[in-house]
């Protein structure tokens, strides 16, 4: 049975905050699955349905939405990101 990525990142190619989120995760050595929404004309509705926000990136951990780049940075700075992933 393949492992499901604990961190999933919904992105678009033209989103600067998406790039920043990937840089942060890469810098921490955290594996993630990137879901590109570039070819989805209804991507905003999809992101809203998944995470109750209209913008990307949308970060989920174990299927639970945690928000966008700002929320990811806040989790990282507080130590809660590492704590959550250690569980």
Phi, psi and omega in degrees: 000123182289147177285138176271136180301132179287328179249126176238135184237113177270125188222170164229157183290340184259012185259114179295324179290333175295316178299315180297320179297318179295319178299316179299311181296318178297318181297330179272355181071028182265129177284144178209158174257124177264128177248104181282129180253017182304322185263012182254104182297339180256030187298326180297320178293320179299314179297320179296316180298325181279321189226008179057038172218157184262353188243161173253157003284154168246123180254130173237146174236123183052038177083355181261125180293136177247351178119207183253206183300314183299319179292323178298315178298316180298317177298317181296311183295328181279348183089354183288335178295310179297319179298314182295321181282342178282341183289000000 
